[in-house]
Amino acid sequence: MIEFKNICKTYRVAKRQAGFKNAVKSLFSREYETIQALVDVSFRINDGDIIGYIGPNGAGKSTTVKVMCGILTPDSGICRINGKVPWKERTSHVKDIGVVFGQRSQLWWDVPVIDSFELLRDMYKMDEKRYRRNLDELTRLLDLSELLKTPARNLSLGQRMRCEIAAPLLHEPKVLFLDEPTIGLDAVSKIAVRRFVKKINEEKGTTIVLTTHDMMDIEALTERVLLIGHGKILLDGNLEELKKHTSTDKKITVKYTGRIPALSEGMKLKEARENQMTISLDPHIMPVFAAIAALASQTDLLDVSVTDISTEEVVAALYKEYHI
Ligand SMILES: Nc1ncnc2c1ncn2[C@@H]1O[C@H](COP(=O)(O)OP(=O)(O)OP(=O)(O)O)[C@@H](O)[C@H]1O
């Protein structure tokens, strides 16, 4: 269980104007400003859950993860993960957690990946039998056999990411923090990473906190989403509720020949190309079947598709609504 209660965290940073004169001046008198990274943040995450932690750049996501990992001590508030206070019981806490930072490598750059793994085995004081079993399983699931002998610096991003994800799982953590695990990956690698994360959660019951800007990650992996903005939790709910909170509009894309159909009340034009238009429809004003009939009565329809608005659009609308 992850318990995060009324956590506040500020950073104190020195203010400095540009230029040599100001650099010299700052040696003698410094001005500081305070950045409120987390403001009274509270949530609970049950064992075995996967949650998506989303918010725009600078919202406070990494700060939250760093507090949960024990890297940062908050100014106030309570955080307990499996009963331990991360920054006070660091040595025993790190055995319970694993972290993947998509933007930073945790593997030693110049040595073969297997050497990094063996170093982790020693750091976590794992017994050889357990290490071997987990290494064999991860090698099979993530197709690592050809990669283990290669130095991290010679791996492609997708190959390296598979190794980065395996590394914290060698010691079977109860909680896994994934910070943008699919950033920069191609479509096939993204799907492979998502499938693997889901499998680990289902089979090992690992609790997963996923921080991402990729809404396809959220859609594929999480039901519950926490939205943070300006250091405050703005929404905590399931993805479907968030979608309903924002809009129940339907997106209708039509391809047609003949004249451009006029829009009825409840329809808004989102995009128009030659012989194709995408309309956002408020189904409370006009039901979908009536909207299609109204369009068909004015032109020859070649193709119609009806979808809900995408998670990406939902999140963009939420950011706009909360001015974040
Ligand atoms: N070490 C630091 N020193 C000073 N300010 C910091 C530090 N780390 C973060 N901040 C500030 O705290 C706020 C929250 O930053 P944080 O890195 O937690 O955001 P984030 O949501 O993870 O952003 P991103 O999506 O860009 O990674 C930002 O205003 C950031 O500039």
Ligand as a Chemical Component Dictionary entry (heavy atoms), coordinates in Angstrom:
data_LIG
# 
_chem_comp.id                   LIG 
_chem_comp.type                 NON-POLYMER 
_chem_comp.pdbx_formal_charge   0 
_chem_comp.three_letter_code    LIG 
# 
loop_
_chem_comp_atom.comp_id 
_chem_comp_atom.atom_id 
_chem_comp_atom.alt_atom_id 
_chem_comp_atom.type_symbol 
_chem_comp_atom.charge 
_chem_comp_atom.model_Cartn_x 
_chem_comp_atom.model_Cartn_y 
_chem_comp_atom.model_Cartn_z 
_chem_comp_atom.pdbx_ordinal 
LIG N1  N1  N 0 16.124 20.097 -8.372  1  
LIG C1  C1  C 0 15.276 21.095 -8.576  2  
LIG N2  N2  N 0 15.593 22.356 -8.198  3  
LIG C2  C2  C 0 14.744 23.376 -8.384  4  
LIG N3  N3  N 0 13.511 23.245 -8.934  5  
LIG C3  C3  C 0 13.131 22.017 -9.338  6  
LIG C4  C4  C 0 14.000 20.877 -9.180  7  
LIG N4  N4  N 0 13.352 19.781 -9.673  8  
LIG C5  C5  C 0 12.142 20.224 -10.111 9  
LIG N5  N5  N 0 12.013 21.560 -9.913  10 
LIG C6  C6  C 0 10.845 22.375 -10.221 11 
LIG O1  O1  O 0 9.719  21.805 -9.556  12 
LIG C7  C7  C 0 8.551  21.812 -10.389 13 
LIG C8  C8  C 0 8.064  20.374 -10.595 14 
LIG O2  O2  O 0 9.057  19.684 -11.338 15 
LIG P1  P1  P 0 8.948  18.122 -11.701 16 
LIG O3  O3  O 0 10.264 17.729 -12.286 17 
LIG O4  O4  O 0 8.472  17.384 -10.502 18 
LIG O5  O5  O 0 7.812  18.136 -12.817 19 
LIG P2  P2  P 0 7.325  16.986 -13.821 20 
LIG O6  O6  O 0 5.828  16.965 -13.721 21 
LIG O7  O7  O 0 8.036  15.723 -13.544 22 
LIG O8  O8  O 0 7.753  17.578 -15.237 23 
LIG P3  P3  P 0 8.185  16.821 -16.613 24 
LIG O9  O9  O 0 6.941  16.223 -17.193 25 
LIG O10 O10 O 0 8.692  17.967 -17.431 26 
LIG O11 O11 O 0 9.236  15.825 -16.268 27 
LIG C9  C9  C 0 8.989  22.511 -11.676 28 
LIG O12 O12 O 0 8.625  23.862 -11.561 29 
LIG C10 C10 C 0 10.492 22.360 -11.707 30 
LIG O13 O13 O 0 11.107 23.441 -12.373 31 
# 
loop_
_chem_comp_bond.comp_id 
_chem_comp_bond.atom_id_1 
_chem_comp_bond.atom_id_2 
_chem_comp_bond.value_order 
_chem_comp_bond.pdbx_ordinal 
LIG N1  C1  SING 1  
LIG C1  N2  SING 2  
LIG C1  C4  DOUB 3  
LIG N2  C2  DOUB 4  
LIG C2  N3  SING 5  
LIG N3  C3  DOUB 6  
LIG C3  C4  SING 7  
LIG C3  N5  SING 8  
LIG C4  N4  SING 9  
LIG N4  C5  DOUB 10 
LIG C5  N5  SING 11 
LIG N5  C6  SING 12 
LIG C6  O1  SING 13 
LIG C6  C10 SING 14 
LIG O1  C7  SING 15 
LIG C7  C8  SING 16 
LIG C7  C9  SING 17 
LIG C8  O2  SING 18 
LIG O2  P1  SING 19 
LIG P1  O3  DOUB 20 
LIG P1  O4  SING 21 
LIG P1  O5  SING 22 
LIG O5  P2  SING 23 
LIG P2  O6  DOUB 24 
LIG P2  O7  SING 25 
LIG P2  O8  SING 26 
LIG O8  P3  SING 27 
LIG P3  O9  DOUB 28 
LIG P3  O10 SING 29 
LIG P3  O11 SING 30 
LIG C9  O12 SING 31 
LIG C9  C10 SING 32 
LIG C10 O13 SING 33 
# 
